[in-house]
Amino acid sequence: MKFLDLHADPDQPGSIFRPLTRLAFEITKGGGMSAERRAMITLLLRHGADPALSDKTENGSAIEVARRSGNTELLALLTRAVQRR
């Protein structure tokens, strides 16, 4: 994610989803928490992505997606990031 090293906004939405919300949605809809997805989430968080920031859909924020899905691993990761802010 070289663009993050260039100080790109990690919360910049793509066509619809913010990057963290997109990952949360993929994880909770059957994709699971792979090592690669965990590393991507960690990288986005380290560069300042906000898990509580809603995107342009009814899904809300990444942390809301995790909470609704009951995915405790993802929810814990995102909650710790919010608490550190």
C-alpha positions as a printed NumPy array, in Angstrom:
array([[  0.   ,   0.   ,   0.   ],
       [  2.53 ,   2.489,  -1.175],
       [ -0.094,   5.225,  -1.431],
       [ -0.331,   5.263,   2.378],
       [  3.403,   5.896,   2.617],
       [  2.742,   8.976,   0.483],
       [  0.244,  10.217,   3.116],
       [ -2.872,   9.345,   1.156],
       [ -6.124,   9.51 ,   3.128],
       [ -6.852,   5.959,   4.403],
       [-10.519,   6.906,   4.814],
       [-10.969,   8.02 ,   1.191],
       [-13.937,   6.058,  -0.135],
       [-13.642,   4.082,  -3.339],
       [-16.735,   4.068,  -5.492],
       [-18.972,   3.45 ,  -2.469],
       [-17.125,   1.903,   0.478],
       [-14.318,   3.257,   2.63 ],
       [-11.427,   0.754,   2.64 ],
       [-11.998,  -0.435,   6.232],
       [-15.725,  -0.852,   5.695],
       [-15.094,  -2.817,   2.506],
       [-12.725,  -5.181,   4.314],
       [-15.135,  -5.569,   7.232],
       [-17.961,  -6.366,   4.827],
       [-15.855,  -8.974,   2.975],
       [-14.756, -10.602,   6.239],
       [-18.261, -10.793,   7.686],
       [-19.956, -11.993,   4.496],
       [-18.074, -15.26 ,   4.302],
       [-14.539, -14.27 ,   3.402],
       [-13.221, -14.693,   6.93 ],
       [-10.275, -13.023,   8.62 ],
       [ -7.248, -14.176,   6.64 ],
       [ -3.741, -13.132,   7.598],
       [ -3.694, -10.865,   4.541],
       [ -6.935,  -9.106,   5.506],
       [ -5.747,  -8.687,   9.104],
       [ -2.516,  -7.139,   7.807],
       [ -4.456,  -4.77 ,   5.527],
       [ -6.718,  -3.656,   8.377],
       [ -3.736,  -3.156,  10.672],
       [ -1.948,  -1.116,   8.008],
       [ -4.979,   1.109,   7.403],
       [ -5.438,   1.644,  11.153],
       [ -1.754,   2.442,  11.613],
       [ -2.1  ,   5.112,   8.949],
       [ -5.073,   6.722,  10.676],
       [ -8.154,   5.051,   9.203],
       [-11.197,   5.634,  11.42 ],
       [-13.234,   2.45 ,  12.052],
       [-16.184,   4.532,  13.277],
       [-16.464,   6.61 ,  10.094],
       [-19.549,   5.744,   8.014],
       [-19.396,   5.25 ,   4.283],
       [-21.926,   6.071,   1.568],
       [-24.121,   3.012,   2.145],
       [-26.595,   1.796,   4.713],
       [-23.852,  -0.485,   6.083],
       [-22.478,   2.344,   8.226],
       [-18.943,   2.134,   9.555],
       [-16.536,  -0.804,   9.706],
       [-17.123,  -1.158,  13.436],
       [-20.91 ,  -1.223,  12.901],
       [-20.531,  -3.95 ,  10.27 ],
       [-18.413,  -5.997,  12.696],
       [-20.859,  -5.449,  15.573],
       [-23.912,  -6.462,  13.542],
       [-22.198,  -9.556,  12.177],
       [-21.075, -10.803,  15.577],
       [-17.497, -11.272,  14.334],
       [-15.735, -10.902,  17.676],
       [-12.199, -10.98 ,  16.264],
       [-12.871,  -8.096,  13.87 ],
       [-14.896,  -6.175,  16.443],
       [-12.104,  -6.446,  19.023],
       [ -9.482,  -5.252,  16.523],
       [-11.554,  -2.234,  15.499],
       [-12.686,  -1.406,  19.046],
       [ -9.079,  -1.301,  20.264],
       [ -8.28 ,   1.113,  17.436],
       [-11.166,   3.41 ,  18.429],
       [-10.099,   3.332,  22.082],
       [ -6.547,   4.351,  21.129],
       [ -7.737,   7.444,  19.241]])
